[in-house]
Amino acid sequence: MSLQVDIRHAFEGFTLEVTCRAGSGVTAVFGPSGAGKSTLVNAIAGLFKPDVGRITLGDEVLFDQAQAVHIAPAKRRIGYVFQDGRLFPHMSVRENIRFGARYAPGGLDQKEENRLVELLGLNAILDRRPGTLSGGEKQRVALARAWLSKPRLLLMDEPLAALDEPRKDEIFPYLERLRDVAQVPIIYVSHNLAEVARLADDLIVMQSGQVALSGTAETVLSDPKALPMLGVREAGAILPAEVIGHEADGLSRLALSGGEIILPGVTAAPGTTIRLRVLAQDVLLSRKPPKGLSSHNVLPVTVETLHRGAGPGVAVRLRAGEDVLLARITARAAKEMALVPGTQCHAILNATAVPRGSIGSGAMPSETRALDKT
Ligand SMILES: Nc1ncnc2c1ncn2[C@@H]1O[C@H](COP(=O)(O)OP(=O)(O)OP(=O)(O)O)[C@@H](O)[C@H]1O
């Protein structure tokens, strides 16, 4: 099932003009406040009717201005999880969840309900009202309600935005599980890159009502052009790593396609493939093999492209085995090192370059999905 969007809408002072596609897996929509992310998902859900364009899901036309087609939201079979959950306050958790099944073909699927209650850890709160739930619990209920409607597409508009960090950590594993069992496309709106790096298979970066970049999350996150859009401190590549083993001193050995690295804070079982996020600002470059460093994490790399920004920085895309890393260095350093496409050098990754929150669970898109126990 694939979603195709080609729409245009002019508000006073703001025009949304988007052409994009989302296939199976999680497509994250990332962009600054006011970029048009919510307007886009509202158009997909049918809550907002664009001036012109067409939206299709699989073979079905959901919206086609030229053909005067605008399928009502309830008939689109799209699950929508909002920032604030939007549960019915007078209903219990179980009633809220079952409300989702009202529009599901074939009605309530009892087996699926039991599976979801288990998957999202809702057993203990089924008889409670939303007013008594924590933010994280409310979002889990909202997820279950959306999912029980047997959607053909799941839209999540910043589902974690209203939660503090501990609640986010609490709900994230559930989101990852849902992603791993869902067979339908998921559109996940966020302006938190750590979330995006952890969850997304594909990524759409929006700016001023338009798609600025799109592609697989790996490609977009390691694209030097993305660096100014994503923010110098937040940009960085994601890459798969297989856990080789855990050492007695708390460090773990990981195999990347370009070599081995050692990191703290990895609890996934040996043999598991996890997703690492390596921030561009935490990658140093050296022409010669570095000696006497405190970091053990040195990978041989080849410079692919250099992208000069408006300031003193240069974003360097590096090939490390089959993977890509992004480094941000100064233009002066790039000149002194005479870096050009094809230059072979060494990338030094500080062990703390991969913070705990950036070690995502779930395999890379191309791999069999496997849950990490982190
Ligand atoms: N009904 C409307 N009338 C006029 N302008 C609107 C309307 N709906 C949205 N806009 C404008 O469209 C732009 C995009 O808004 P939108 O809520 O889609 O952005 P966003 O990327 O989701 O932002 P945020 O991350 O803050 O939620 C904003 O400038 C907003 O003011």
The ligand as a MOL file (V3000), in Angstrom:
LIG
                    3D

  0  0  0     0  0            999 V3000
M  V30 BEGIN CTAB
M  V30 COUNTS 31 33 0 0 0
M  V30 BEGIN ATOM
M  V30 1 N -6.7290 27.5250 8.4880 0
M  V30 2 C -5.6180 28.2680 8.3030 0
M  V30 3 N -5.7060 29.5430 7.9460 0
M  V30 4 C -4.6230 30.2980 7.7190 0
M  V30 5 N -3.3560 29.8250 7.8560 0
M  V30 6 C -3.2060 28.5540 8.2210 0
M  V30 7 C -4.3270 27.6980 8.4640 0
M  V30 8 N -3.8610 26.4700 8.8150 0
M  V30 9 C -2.5080 26.5580 8.7880 0
M  V30 10 N -2.1250 27.7980 8.4440 0
M  V30 11 C -0.7540 28.2830 8.3080 0
M  V30 12 O -0.0060 27.3180 7.6170 0
M  V30 13 C 1.3290 27.2940 8.1140 0
M  V30 14 C 1.7060 25.8560 8.4360 0
M  V30 15 O 1.0340 25.4470 9.6070 0
M  V30 16 P 1.1570 23.9620 10.1640 0
M  V30 17 O 0.3740 23.8920 11.4360 0
M  V30 18 O 0.8150 23.0060 9.0980 0
M  V30 19 O 2.7240 23.8920 10.4710 0
M  V30 20 P 3.5310 22.7800 11.2570 0
M  V30 21 O 4.7430 22.5020 10.4540 0
M  V30 22 O 2.6570 21.6180 11.5870 0
M  V30 23 O 3.9260 23.5630 12.5720 0
M  V30 24 P 4.0590 23.0250 14.1040 0
M  V30 25 O 5.2860 22.1830 14.1310 0
M  V30 26 O 4.2110 24.2950 14.8730 0
M  V30 27 O 2.8080 22.2770 14.4380 0
M  V30 28 C 1.3860 28.2230 9.2980 0
M  V30 29 O 1.9290 29.4570 8.8840 0
M  V30 30 C -0.0730 28.3850 9.6680 0
M  V30 31 O -0.2990 29.6400 10.2570 0
M  V30 END ATOM
M  V30 BEGIN BOND
M  V30 1 1 1 2
M  V30 2 1 2 3
M  V30 3 2 2 7
M  V30 4 2 3 4
M  V30 5 1 4 5
M  V30 6 2 5 6
M  V30 7 1 6 7
M  V30 8 1 6 10
M  V30 9 1 7 8
M  V30 10 2 8 9
M  V30 11 1 9 10
M  V30 12 1 10 11
M  V30 13 1 11 12
M  V30 14 1 11 30
M  V30 15 1 12 13
M  V30 16 1 13 14
M  V30 17 1 13 28
M  V30 18 1 14 15
M  V30 19 1 15 16
M  V30 20 2 16 17
M  V30 21 1 16 18
M  V30 22 1 16 19
M  V30 23 1 19 20
M  V30 24 2 20 21
M  V30 25 1 20 22
M  V30 26 1 20 23
M  V30 27 1 23 24
M  V30 28 2 24 25
M  V30 29 1 24 26
M  V30 30 1 24 27
M  V30 31 1 28 29
M  V30 32 1 28 30
M  V30 33 1 30 31
M  V30 END BOND
M  V30 END CTAB
M  END
